[in-house]
Amino acid sequence: MIRTLRTAEDLVWLLDHTQAFPGGQITNLAVQKHRIFDETSGREITAGTAISTIIRYEVAIRGVEGLYSVSRVAKLLMKGVSDFSIFEQEGTDFSEISLLHAETSGGRLRFWFDPHGELYVICDEAELEEVSRPGSVRPIRTGMTEWTFQAEAGELPTIDWFLKHLDRVGIPCAWRMTKPRSPAHPAFRWAGLLLPASAQGLPRTGGGVYIQTYGPLDGYRFGITLRASDPHEEDIGRLLMVLADIIARGFSGMCLAGHHIMERDEWLGGQNVGQGA
């Protein structure tokens, strides 16, 4: 598939088709300087700049039988580049895409390849080439940053419930309570940060998974939102997935993963489930 991108409508299509490259990886980046011979000066002069990126990513598509995943390799060629920046320092990696941001301004296209703008491009137009293949059996897990569950029945679990279940699966964690913003929503119950623990049982430095819980809301008994501080960090991304599976196995209800709403069985992908204690 090849598509040229010039207008705001084209960018809307791009963001919808790619779902903004969630959890994508830039595997190749090239800056091309085009030059022509100037007869007046007798020298070669710059006639334009183009930047091409190769991006591997996976998206979830909803079909007749539910969600299925598609793995894609995309080449995004940005032509007529007037401004760009590639910024990487200790603790950052421009090749990891959380979400692509794109807009039009003054007849030009602007791309941010991550929330912090480590890779930023302004260009006249762009071109997307893409090859797709069937993805993994359980989609929308790579690079996921947030997951919400609303339970149809049961009681809101305590933090001890989470810690015990994590111990059982071999992922011990430390807990750090956080204070709600004032004024708190009336449905709010408690919130805090789960930090993967070291072999000595001490919390590691770095991020974790933020948990926010709430009581009855819109006909559901309770709700839980998980948010990863850095889904590209292997331990944190795995912790988010394990927590989501623990909750979905323990209670019946609905999940929100990214922009996708699904029942817990659909999230678990056909695993054996039962009401957990």
C-alpha positions in Angstrom: 0.0 0.0 0.0 1.2 3.5 -0.9 -0.5 6.7 0.1 0.5 10.4 -0.3 -0.1 12.7 2.6 -0.7 16.4 2.0 -3.7 17.7 3.8 -5.3 17.6 7.3 -7.7 14.9 6.0 -4.7 12.8 5.0 -3.3 13.1 8.5 -6.7 12.1 10.0 -6.5 9.0 7.8 -2.9 8.3 8.8 -3.7 8.5 12.5 -6.8 6.3 12.1 -5.1 3.7 10.0 -1.9 3.4 12.1 -3.7 4.2 15.4 -0.7 6.6 15.8 1.9 3.8 15.8 1.2 2.6 19.4 4.3 1.1 20.9 6.1 1.3 17.5 9.8 1.1 16.9 11.8 3.2 14.4 14.3 0.6 13.1 15.9 2.9 10.4 16.2 6.6 10.0 17.8 8.4 7.0 18.3 12.0 6.1 18.7 12.7 2.4 20.1 15.9 1.0 19.2 16.5 -2.6 21.6 18.8 -4.6 21.6 20.3 -8.0 24.2 22.1 -10.0 23.8 25.9 -10.0 25.1 27.3 -13.3 25.3 30.9 -11.9 27.6 30.0 -9.0 29.2 27.0 -10.6 28.5 25.0 -7.5 26.1 22.4 -6.2 23.4 23.8 -4.0 20.9 22.1 -1.7 17.6 21.5 -3.5 15.7 19.9 -0.7 15.8 17.6 2.3 13.9 14.3 2.8 13.7 12.1 5.9 12.6 8.5 5.8 11.8 6.3 8.7 11.1 2.6 8.9 8.6 1.8 11.6 7.6 -1.6 13.0 4.3 -1.6 14.9 1.3 -3.7 15.7 -2.4 -2.7 15.8 -5.6 -4.4 16.9 -8.4 -4.6 14.3 -12.0 -5.4 15.3 -13.5 -8.0 13.0 -16.7 -10.1 13.0 -15.2 -12.6 15.4 -13.6 -10.0 17.7 -10.2 -8.4 17.9 -7.2 -9.6 15.9 -3.8 -8.2 15.5 -1.9 -7.0 12.4 1.9 -6.5 12.4 3.0 -3.8 10.0 6.3 -2.4 8.7 5.8 1.1 7.4 8.1 3.5 5.5 7.2 7.1 6.2 9.0 9.4 3.7 8.8 13.1 4.6 9.6 15.4 1.6 10.5 19.0 1.5 11.7 19.1 5.0 12.2 22.7 6.3 12.9 21.9 9.9 13.7 18.8 11.9 15.4 17.7 15.1 16.7 14.4 16.4 17.4 14.6 20.1 18.7 11.8 22.3 20.5 11.9 25.6 20.9 9.6 28.5 17.5 8.1 29.6 15.8 8.8 26.3 15.4 6.9 23.0 13.9 8.6 20.0 13.4 5.2 18.3 10.6 4.3 20.7 7.2 5.7 19.7 4.6 6.1 22.4 2.1 7.8 20.0 2.6 9.8 16.8 1.3 13.4 16.8 0.6 15.1 13.5 -1.0 18.4 12.4 -1.0 20.8 9.5 0.1 24.4 9.9 0.7 27.0 7.2 0.3 24.4 4.5 2.9 22.2 5.9 2.9 18.9 7.9 4.2 18.6 11.4 5.1 15.3 13.0 6.1 14.5 16.6 7.2 10.9 17.0 6.8 10.9 20.8 5.4 13.1 23.6 8.7 14.8 24.3 9.6 15.6 20.6 12.9 13.8 20.5 12.2 13.3 16.8 10.3 16.2 15.2 9.8 17.0 11.5 8.2 19.8 9.5 7.7 19.0 5.8 5.7 19.8 2.7 4.3 16.4 2.1 4.8 12.8 3.1 4.3 9.3 1.7 3.4 6.1 3.5 4.4 2.7 2.1 3.4 -0.3 4.2 3.5 -4.1 4.3 1.2 -6.1 6.7 1.0 -9.6 8.0 -1.0 -11.4 10.7 0.1 -10.4 14.2 0.3 -12.2 17.5 -2.6 -14.2 18.9 -3.3 -11.7 21.7 -3.3 -8.1 20.3 -3.0 -4.6 21.8 -0.4 -5.5 24.4 2.8 -4.2 22.9 3.5 -0.7 24.2 0.1 -0.3 26.0 0.2 2.5 28.5 -3.2 2.4 30.2 -5.9 -0.2 31.0 -9.2 0.2 32.8 -11.6 -2.4 34.2 -15.1 -2.0 35.4 -16.5 -4.9 37.4 -20.1 -6.0 37.2 -20.1 -7.7 40.7 -17.8 -8.3 43.7 -16.0 -6.0 46.1 -13.1 -3.7 45.3 -9.8 -5.6 46.0 -7.3 -4.2 48.5 -3.7 -3.5 47.8 -2.8 -6.6 49.8 -4.9 -8.6 47.3 -2.7 -7.3 44.5 0.6 -7.8 46.3 -0.3 -11.5 47.2 -1.3 -12.3 43.6 1.9 -10.7 42.3 4.0 -12.8 44.8 2.2 -15.9 43.5 3.3 -15.2 39.9 6.9 -14.3 40.9 6.7 -10.5 40.6 7.1 -9.1 44.1 6.4 -5.4 44.3 6.5 -2.6 46.8 3.6 -0.2 47.3 3.6 3.6 47.6 0.3 5.3 48.4 -0.4 8.6 46.7 -2.8 11.3 47.8 -5.7 12.2 45.6 -6.0 15.6 44.1 -8.3 18.0 45.9 -11.2 17.9 45.6 -11.4 14.2 44.9 -14.1 12.7 42.8 -16.9 11.2 45.0 -16.3 7.7 43.4 -12.6 7.8 44.2 -11.4 5.1 46.7 -7.5 4.9 46.7 -4.5 5.2 44.5 -0.8 4.5 44.5 2.3 3.2 42.7 3.4 -0.4 42.4 7.1 -0.7 42.1 8.9 -3.9 41.0 11.0 -5.0 43.9 14.6 -6.2 43.8 15.8 -9.5 45.1 16.2 -8.0 48.5 12.5 -6.9 48.5 13.4 -3.2 48.2 11.7 -1.1 45.5 13.9 -0.5 42.5 14.7 3.0 41.3 12.7 4.1 38.3 9.0 3.9 37.4 6.2 1.5 38.1 2.5 1.0 37.5 0.1 3.6 38.9 -3.2 2.2 40.2 -6.4 4.2 40.7 -9.6 2.7 42.0 -13.1 3.9 42.3 -16.4 2.7 43.6 -19.9 2.3 42.0 -20.2 4.3 38.8 -22.6 4.1 35.9 -24.1 0.8 37.1 -20.8 -1.0 37.8 -19.7 -2.1 41.2 -16.1 -0.7 41.0 -13.4 0.2 38.6 -9.6 0.0 38.4 -7.3 2.0 36.1 -3.7 0.9 35.5 -1.2 3.3 34.0 2.5 2.5 33.2 5.1 5.1 33.8 7.2 3.7 30.9 5.7 0.8 28.9 8.9 0.4 26.9 10.8 -0.6 30.1 10.4 -4.4 30.1 9.7 -4.9 33.8 7.0 -2.2 33.9 5.3 -3.2 30.6 5.2 -6.8 31.9 3.9 -5.7 35.3 1.0 -3.8 33.6 0.1 -6.9 31.5 0.2 -9.2 34.5 -1.9 -6.9 36.7 -4.5 -6.6 33.9 -4.7 -10.4 33.6 -5.0 -10.9 37.3 -7.9 -8.4 37.5 -9.6 -9.9 34.4 -9.3 -13.4 35.8 -10.7 -12.4 39.2 -13.8 -10.5 38.2 -16.4 -10.3 35.4 -16.7 -7.0 33.6 -15.6 -4.8 30.8 -12.0 -3.7 29.8 -10.8 -0.6 28.1 -7.4 -1.2 26.5 -6.3 1.8 24.5 -9.3 2.7 22.4 -10.8 -0.8 22.5 -13.7 -1.8 24.7 -14.0 -5.6 25.3 -15.2 -8.2 27.7 -12.7 -9.8 30.0 -12.8 -13.1 28.1 -11.8 -11.3 24.9 -9.0 -9.5 26.7 -7.7 -12.8 28.1 -7.8 -14.4 24.7 -9.6 -17.6 25.6 -7.6 -18.4 28.7 -9.3 -20.4 31.5 -10.9 -17.9 33.8 -12.6 -18.1 37.1 -13.7 -15.8 39.9 -10.5 -15.3 41.8 -10.1 -14.7 45.5 
